[in-house]
Amino acid sequence: MGFKLFKDKNKNTNGSSGMLCHLKQGLSKTRKILTTDIDELFSGKKKIDDELLEDLEALLITADMGVETTMELMEKISQKAKKLSTADELKSALKEEILRLLQETTPPPPEIDGQKPFVIMVVGVNGTGKTTTIGKLAAKFRADGKKTLIAASDTFRAAATEQLELWAERSGAEFVRGREKADPAAVAYDAVAAAIARNVDIVLIDTAGRLHTNVNLMEELKKIKRASSKIIAGSPHHVLLVLDATTGQNALSQATLFNDAIGVTGIALTKLDGTAKGGIAISICNRLKIPLQFIGIGEKTEDLQEFDPNKFIDALF
């Protein structure tokens, strides 16, 4: 599902177990749908019939898996229905099919090694947790020993710049900002140039996110991409889209629009610790074929996790 941005040396068994528990908490609504609610479907039934399959279909849509992904899963489950006689067997079959969707080959994002500086452009609408995600990534890169620079190219929101500057100070990252309402592309240009001069490993470029339906915003993002490529051909090397899991299928619409406009190479899905229904992660992987790289399950830096399909499935069931 993508490449490893961070070294494994920071991992430990206890931390991994704690993260799984945290993820389970965040996915509790979806897990209820996929476990307790499926158990209830079998109440008084001895076999899987058309009525039960229709009820299962409704449950999957309720879990934010989307109509198309649900239909694909139901087709597979229907083919296996005659061999399934208990709720546990149905859940096992569903788990297998969901994992298959999550593990299907997607276009891998570019390798981080061999590019210096490696430029990551971070996009997404306001309120998705974009600024915080950038800060957490900067902290993780610094913990991995990579010299990091944050570029505040969202020049329309002073609060975003101030928040990023705090994250830069906290993580020990370099920081480049422009004056308020300066040309965002010019800030990105200066940041990439500064990264070369300062021997920086990673550049994280923040961008504005007023409305994903705003044509001017998309043109602005294209301009930022062009500005970066003028300094380093082929950059930004990675375009990371931050999506809010609590917005459900609207997140899928946002991803489609951003991808059509600037070409997204990875996704970070935030706020899975709230009231989110985790099925949107499955829908995103299945529909967009863009690597889901990160999931956010809390406010702390370590709560931004690299997406692992197997751990995600374990948390769901």
Number of C-alpha atoms within 10 A of each C-alpha: 22 19 13 12 15 17 12 9 7 10 10 9 8 9 12 12 11 11 18 16 13 18 24 23 17 24 24 22 18 24 22 15 20 21 16 12 16 19 16 12 16 16 9 7 12 10 15 19 12 11 10 15 16 11 13 20 16 13 18 21 17 16 21 24 24 20 16 13 23 23 15 13 19 20 12 13 19 15 9 12 19 11 12 17 14 15 21 13 13 22 18 14 18 18 16 12 17 20 17 13 19 24 16 11 14 16 12 14 19 15 14 19 10 7 13 15 25 24 26 21 26 26 25 27 21 18 12 23 19 27 25 19 23 24 24 23 22 28 23 21 20 18 15 15 12 16 20 27 27 27 30 29 32 27 22 18 15 14 11 21 23 13 14 23 21 15 22 23 13 12 19 16 25 20 22 22 21 19 12 14 12 14 17 27 22 15 24 32 22 17 28 31 16 18 26 15 9 14 12 19 21 24 28 29 29 26 28 24 20 16 14 19 13 10 10 12 17 20 13 16 23 15 18 23 21 19 22 26 17 13 16 19 11 13 21 23 22 21 25 26 25 29 28 25 28 21 16 21 19 14 21 20 14 20 23 17 15 20 17 11 15 16 17 23 22 24 25 27 29 26 21 24 23 16 15 22 24 26 26 26 26 22 24 25 22 22 14 15 19 23 26 26 22 21 27 28 24 18 14 10 17 16 18 23 20 19 21 15 19 12 14 20 17 14 20 23 19
